[in-house]
Amino acid sequence: MQACRLWEGNYNVESGLYRMPEGMSIPTHHHAHWCQVFILSGVMEVQAEAEDPHLIAAGGSYFVEPGDTHRETAVKDSLLLVICEEEREEFRR
């Protein structure tokens, strides 16, 4: 996965562009804080714990609540904009 950090500020938020090749999977995991993912190109399969998988194509997005367990797989080469809350003191104003 290729990443490009777009912005860090004093708002406890970090964003970045991530390129995932077809077939790449991020194993089951969770985040301590919220995370919003926008699919700029490609198709992603997202599966939350105890739910059926969902296909999300370019132009779509999904939101991960804090603590939700999920996995993600690129069904096609995909470009993602990921915006997440980060609990890092240096982000605080």
Phi, psi and chi 1 to 4 in degrees:
 res  aa     phi    psi   chi1   chi2   chi3   chi4
   1 MET       -  127.5  175.8  167.4   37.6      -
   2 GLN   -94.5  140.6  -64.1  176.2  -31.7      -
   3 ALA  -130.3  150.5      -      -      -      -
   4 CYS  -139.7  111.7  172.3      -      -      -
   5 ARG   -73.5  127.8 -178.6  172.9  -69.8  154.6
   6 LEU   -92.9  -44.3  -66.0  176.0      -      -
   7 TRP  -156.8  136.8 -178.8   78.5      -      -
   8 GLU  -131.8  139.4  -77.0 -176.2   10.9      -
   9 GLY  -143.1 -166.2      -      -      -      -
  10 ASN   -94.7   35.5  -66.0  -34.7      -      -
  11 TYR  -121.1   13.6  -58.0   98.9      -      -
  12 ASN    64.8   27.2 -117.9   24.8      -      -
  13 VAL  -130.6  140.7  173.7      -      -      -
  14 GLU  -130.6  142.2 -176.7  174.4   13.6      -
  15 SER  -132.9  156.3   62.6      -      -      -
  16 GLY  -164.7  159.3      -      -      -      -
  17 LEU   -96.8  135.2  -68.8  171.9      -      -
  18 TYR  -129.6  130.2  -65.5   86.8      -      -
  19 ARG  -105.5  123.7 -170.0  173.0  -58.3  -78.6
  20 MET  -119.6  121.3  -69.0 -179.1   62.2      -
  21 PRO   -71.5  154.5   22.5  -27.7      -      -
  22 GLU   -49.8  132.3 -178.9  177.2  -26.8      -
  23 GLY    90.5  -14.4      -      -      -      -
  24 MET   -69.3  135.4 -179.6  178.2 -176.6      -
  25 SER  -126.3  139.1 -174.3      -      -      -
  26 ILE  -100.2  115.7  -60.5  173.7      -      -
  27 PRO   -58.6  166.1  -16.7   26.7      -      -
  28 THR   -50.8  129.5  -58.8      -      -      -
  29 HIS  -158.3  176.8   65.1  -74.3      -      -
  30 HIS  -145.7  164.2   69.0  -86.4      -      -
  31 HIS  -117.3  146.1  -55.1  -88.4      -      -
  32 ALA   -71.4  -23.2      -      -      -      -
  33 HIS  -129.1  175.1  -55.7  -74.4      -      -
  34 TRP   -67.0  157.6   62.2  -96.2      -      -
  35 CYS  -148.8  132.1 -164.1      -      -      -
  36 GLN  -116.1  130.1  176.0   79.7   48.2      -
  37 VAL  -122.7  127.5 -179.0      -      -      -
  38 PHE  -110.7  129.2  -63.7   91.3      -      -
  39 ILE   -90.8  108.1  -66.6   78.7      -      -
  40 LEU   -81.9  -34.3  -57.7  176.6      -      -
  41 SER  -153.7  155.2   65.8      -      -      -
  42 GLY    92.9 -162.6      -      -      -      -
  43 VAL  -142.9  133.2  177.4      -      -      -
  44 MET  -116.9  145.4  -66.2  -68.0  -65.3      -
  45 GLU  -106.9  125.4  179.2 -175.5   88.7      -
  46 VAL  -121.8  131.6 -179.6      -      -      -
  47 GLN  -132.6  114.8 -176.0  171.3   12.2      -
  48 ALA   -82.0  153.5      -      -      -      -
  49 GLU   -55.3  133.3 -170.5  171.8   60.1      -
  50 ALA    66.9   19.1      -      -      -      -
  51 GLU  -126.4  161.1  -69.7 -174.2   16.4      -
  52 ASP   -73.1  152.8  -68.8  -27.4      -      -
  53 PRO   -68.3  152.1   15.7  -20.5      -      -
  54 HIS  -122.2  135.3  -62.4  -82.3      -      -
  55 LEU   -93.5  130.2  -69.5  179.6      -      -
  56 ILE  -127.4  119.9  -55.9  170.4      -      -
  57 ALA   -97.0  172.6      -      -      -      -
  58 ALA   -49.0  134.9      -      -      -      -
  59 GLY    96.7  -15.3      -      -      -      -
  60 GLY   -94.1  173.8      -      -      -      -
  61 SER  -152.0  166.3   66.8      -      -      -
  62 TYR  -146.6  154.7   57.3   96.4      -      -
  63 PHE  -119.9  133.2 -173.4   84.6      -      -
  64 VAL  -110.3  118.3  179.6      -      -      -
  65 GLU   -70.4  152.4  -65.1  -76.8   -9.5      -
  66 PRO   -54.1  130.1  -24.0   32.9      -      -
  67 GLY    85.5  -10.4      -      -      -      -
  68 ASP   -66.8  129.3  -78.8   -2.0      -      -
  69 THR   -88.3  132.6  -59.2      -      -      -
  70 HIS  -157.6  168.4   62.4  -74.6      -      -
  71 ARG  -137.2  156.5   70.4  172.0  176.8   78.4
  72 GLU  -134.3  139.2  -62.5  143.5  -49.5      -
  73 THR  -136.9  134.7  -57.7      -      -      -
  74 ALA   -81.5  113.0      -      -      -      -
  75 VAL   -76.1  -33.8  176.2      -      -      -
  76 LYS  -131.8  163.5  -65.5 -176.5  177.7 -179.2
  77 ASP   -49.2  130.1  -70.6  -12.9      -      -
  78 SER  -134.1  147.3  -62.4      -      -      -
  79 LEU  -119.8  124.7  178.5   62.2      -      -
  80 LEU  -119.9  142.2  -47.2  173.4      -      -
  81 LEU  -105.4  117.2  170.2   59.2      -      -
  82 VAL  -114.2  127.2  180.0      -      -      -
  83 ILE  -124.5  121.7  -56.9  168.5      -      -
  84 CYS  -133.8  146.1  -66.2      -      -      -
  85 GLU   -74.2  138.6  178.4 -177.6    8.5      -
  86 GLU  -127.3  128.6  -64.9  -72.3  -23.3      -
  87 GLU   -89.6   81.7 -175.0   62.6   42.3      -
  88 ARG  -130.9  127.5  -64.2 -176.5    5.5 -162.4
  89 GLU   -55.5  -34.6 -167.8   59.8   36.3      -
  90 GLU   -69.4  -12.8   62.7  -91.7   25.3      -
  91 PHE   -87.2  -11.8  -76.2    6.8      -      -
  92 ARG   -76.9  144.0  -65.9  -83.9 -178.6 -156.1
  93 ARG   -88.5      -  -78.6 -171.5  161.9 -122.5
